[in-house]
Structures are given as C-alpha cells and as structure tokens.
Amino acid sequence: MIKKLDLLSRRRFLTQLGGLALAQSLPGCDRWDNKPLTIAAHVWPGYEPMFLAREKKWLDSTKVHLIDTTSATDSLQALIDGKVDGAALTLDEMLKARAENLPLSMVMIFNISAGADMLVARPGIKELADLKGKRVGFEQGAVGELVLAEILRITGLSKDDFKWVLRTIDKHRETWNNHEVDAIITYEPVASQLLADEGINLFDSRQIPNMIVDVLAIRTDLLTRHYANAIQHLIFNHFRALDHLNHNPLDAAYRISKRLDLPAEKVLSAFKGLVLPDAANNYRLLAGTSPEFLSNARKLSNIMVNSHLLKQNDSLTALIRADYLPTEFAKMRYEKT
C-alpha cells in the first residue's frame, strides 16, 4: 500500500512542485518517429494539467497529440483498435486491459483519488443498505466497477440486490436528470454537478484509500527510442502545468473551466478529492529496482481477482517504466509565455 505522501496532504487539493529540471538524456532522446505520440483521455480533473499544457501551447504538436474521448471505455477501445499509443486510465482499468493481452506500461501517476470518485444517491437514501432493490448506475469495465465491487464487499450485498443501469461517464448527468437511476457511481466533475442537484454523497474513495490511482499508460511495445523524446516532453509539461495550477490557480481555473463544464469559481473545488503527486513523488513511488508503488499494484490485483474483476493476478512484468520521469530537481525556470 502506498504510504501517506510526505509532501502531500489529502486536505490540500494542490501539490507543491518543488521544482525540477528536464533530464538531459534518455536512451535515444535524439531521435523519435515523425508520427506524434497519441494519447487518449476523457474529462477528469487529474488529467487536466496535461490538457492545460496543451491550452498554454507548451506541448509540441509534432511530438504529442492528445485525443479527447468521452469516457474511459472509449479510451480503452481506441487503444485496442490501435488508434492511439497510450491513454490516461485508472490502474484497475490498465490491469484489465493487460489481462486481455494489451501490453501496457505506466510511465507516470496523475493522481490518487481521495474522495473524487463517489456513489451519489437521491434524497431519502441515507445509507448503503437503503440501495437494496434500487436502480444503480455505473460504467461497466471502468473504475466504477471497482467501486461497485468494494461497496458489495462492505455491505455484504450481491449484484442481484440491485437493478443495474449501465452508462458511460458522458451519460451520467443525463441519466440522473432523466430520473433513470436512484443512485450512480460517478466522479468529478459530474459528481459535483449531481451534488448540486440534490444528490447525496453516500460513499467515496476516501473509504477505499490508495485504490483508485490514475496513470499514464503507454503501449509497452512503443516504449522505444523513437518515442522517448515525446514521452519525456509530455511528462515534463504535465508537471509544468501542475506547477502553474499550484502557483496561478485563478488563471488555471479559468482555462480549465470549459473542459470541466464548471464555472471557473468552482473548478478548484473539483480537485479537493485528489492527491496530485509532483515529479519528486512520482519518482519516489515509481523508480528503483523495487518501486514502492509495485506493492500497491499487487494488492489491487489481488482485490480484483477476489472480486472477480480479473481471472488471475497480473504478473506486474513491465508494469512500471520510470525512466521517462525527470530525475533532476533543481529549480525549474520556465520561459515567460
């Protein structure tokens, strides 16, 4: 299990980026394909620094192309179809894809969910046991399935005790507004929208700490010298944008508000349920011959097998590739933009 982050507090929604310098060399950094690295991602606060970097024009479009998708399901399908080289996914989603023989390695942690994933219920439903016989929505094959498994484990209920409504994240708000569900497993920014519409937070990721972790997953067979420069460029500018979010939150919130479909003044609150590891903490969790994060991945794999979300444990072979992370942490000086 991940230990409590030394430099981070779950009561703070922004991480302190101590400063870093872009590593001067990786194997083959002087060469990469003419085709840009393509990364799929749906709307989720933890991914927004990456898109903020794009909006700020810090990402070189000849090196990296971000593909906007409507849900994790769509991002996974794009990977399966060979339309993208990588995707922003939760670790459990990544493990499911690896179980289907899609070779993926994580090169960075975006965030650790500490309340941003939740089960939102309608007024009158006061505890999990009240959901028996009710209509409950979730996204099958995505992180909602993991949250569901934990809810069933905690309550002792079974899937047969509910009426299931399968919806991808882009349909959650519409499903709620149309009164098609009594409760729904969702996440930010949709969660905040439903809470503002009389929804009640019945269960969230604070009750399953360190289990929902969003990562940048790249096809393992593409982690070659050709893409080294592009991957490093993307990761560096993600941390650059995270630094901007930390030190210029009002400007960042204004720029992020359109993608999150939230008023600018409500954007920062959408990050309160997240821990956003900076470059130093990414390196601490992922680097080395026996990465600290590997034990967390092993535990999650065991939970997924026990919950029948995986048929067998992931071997964890090539799961983590930390060699694209910046490794120097001297004060970073950005050019004025």
MOGIQUI-V868707 format. One record per residue. RES is the residue in one small letter. SS is DSSP state (hx for helix, st for strand, lp for the rest). NEAR is the number of other ideal C-beta (glycine too) atoms within 10 Angstrom. Layout:
res=[RES;RES]
ss=[SS;SS]
near=[NEAR;NEAR]
This chain:
res=[m;i;k;k;l;d;l;l;s;r;r;r;f;l;t;q;l;g;g;l;a;l;a;q;s;l;p;g;c;d;r;w;d;n;k;p;l;t;i;a;a;h;v;w;p;g;y;e;p;m;f;l;a;r;e;k;k;w;l;d;s;t;k;v;h;l;i;d;t;t;s;a;t;d;s;l;q;a;l;i;d;g;k;v;d;g;a;a;l;t;l;d;e;m;l;k;a;r;a;e;n;l;p;l;s;m;v;m;i;f;n;i;s;a;g;a;d;m;l;v;a;r;p;g;i;k;e;l;a;d;l;k;g;k;r;v;g;f;e;q;g;a;v;g;e;l;v;l;a;e;i;l;r;i;t;g;l;s;k;d;d;f;k;w;v;l;r;t;i;d;k;h;r;e;t;w;n;n;h;e;v;d;a;i;i;t;y;e;p;v;a;s;q;l;l;a;d;e;g;i;n;l;f;d;s;r;q;i;p;n;m;i;v;d;v;l;a;i;r;t;d;l;l;t;r;h;y;a;n;a;i;q;h;l;i;f;n;h;f;r;a;l;d;h;l;n;h;n;p;l;d;a;a;y;r;i;s;k;r;l;d;l;p;a;e;k;v;l;s;a;f;k;g;l;v;l;p;d;a;a;n;n;y;r;l;l;a;g;t;s;p;e;f;l;s;n;a;r;k;l;s;n;i;m;v;n;s;h;l;l;k;q;n;d;s;l;t;a;l;i;r;a;d;y;l;p;t;e;f;a;k;m;r;y;e;k;t]
ss=[lp;lp;lp;lp;lp;lp;lp;lp;lp;lp;lp;lp;lp;lp;lp;lp;lp;lp;lp;lp;st;lp;lp;lp;lp;lp;lp;lp;lp;lp;lp;lp;lp;lp;lp;lp;st;st;st;st;st;lp;lp;lp;hx;hx;hx;hx;hx;hx;hx;hx;hx;hx;hx;lp;lp;lp;lp;lp;lp;lp;lp;st;st;st;st;st;lp;lp;lp;hx;hx;hx;hx;hx;hx;hx;hx;hx;lp;lp;lp;lp;lp;st;st;st;st;st;hx;hx;hx;hx;hx;hx;hx;hx;hx;lp;lp;lp;lp;st;st;st;st;st;st;st;st;st;st;lp;lp;lp;st;st;st;st;st;lp;lp;lp;lp;lp;lp;hx;hx;hx;hx;lp;lp;lp;st;st;st;st;lp;lp;lp;lp;hx;hx;hx;hx;hx;hx;hx;hx;hx;hx;hx;hx;hx;lp;lp;lp;hx;hx;hx;lp;st;st;st;st;lp;lp;hx;hx;hx;hx;hx;hx;hx;hx;hx;lp;lp;lp;lp;lp;st;st;st;st;st;lp;lp;hx;hx;hx;hx;hx;hx;lp;lp;lp;lp;st;st;st;st;st;hx;hx;hx;hx;lp;lp;lp;lp;st;st;st;st;st;st;st;hx;hx;hx;lp;lp;hx;hx;hx;hx;hx;hx;hx;hx;hx;hx;hx;hx;hx;hx;hx;hx;hx;hx;hx;hx;hx;hx;hx;lp;hx;hx;hx;hx;hx;hx;hx;hx;hx;hx;hx;hx;lp;lp;lp;hx;hx;hx;hx;hx;hx;hx;hx;lp;lp;st;st;lp;lp;lp;hx;hx;hx;hx;hx;hx;hx;hx;lp;lp;lp;lp;lp;hx;hx;hx;hx;hx;hx;hx;hx;hx;hx;hx;hx;hx;hx;hx;lp;lp;lp;lp;lp;lp;lp;lp;lp;lp;lp;lp;lp;st;lp;lp;lp;lp;lp;lp;lp;st;lp;lp;lp;lp;lp;lp;lp;lp;lp]
near=[13;20;11;11;18;9;13;19;13;16;7;14;22;20;25;16;23;15;16;23;15;16;16;9;10;16;10;13;17;10;12;21;15;6;12;18;22;17;24;23;25;21;20;27;30;27;22;29;24;24;22;23;23;18;15;16;9;18;25;14;10;11;18;24;17;21;17;13;23;13;19;26;18;19;27;25;16;19;23;12;8;8;13;23;26;29;29;25;29;27;26;25;24;25;23;21;20;22;16;8;6;15;14;23;23;24;22;26;23;26;26;27;28;22;20;27;27;28;26;28;24;19;8;8;18;10;10;18;11;14;22;11;9;15;17;21;23;27;24;12;18;24;26;26;18;27;27;21;19;17;22;16;13;12;15;9;15;9;10;7;15;20;13;14;16;12;23;20;25;16;19;25;18;10;19;23;11;9;9;14;23;19;27;29;27;29;31;25;24;24;24;24;21;24;15;10;12;10;23;16;15;19;22;20;23;15;14;20;16;19;24;25;26;29;27;24;29;27;17;16;10;16;21;13;14;15;26;20;21;27;28;22;22;26;22;22;23;24;27;22;25;25;23;21;26;18;12;12;16;11;14;26;22;13;20;25;17;11;18;23;11;21;9;16;11;15;25;18;15;26;25;17;26;28;27;27;26;23;28;20;22;22;19;19;23;24;15;13;5;6;18;14;25;16;14;19;22;15;14;23;23;13;18;24;15;11;16;8;19;19;8;9;13;20;9;15;10;13;24;21;16;19;16;26;24;19;17;12;15;9;8;18;8;10;5;4;7]
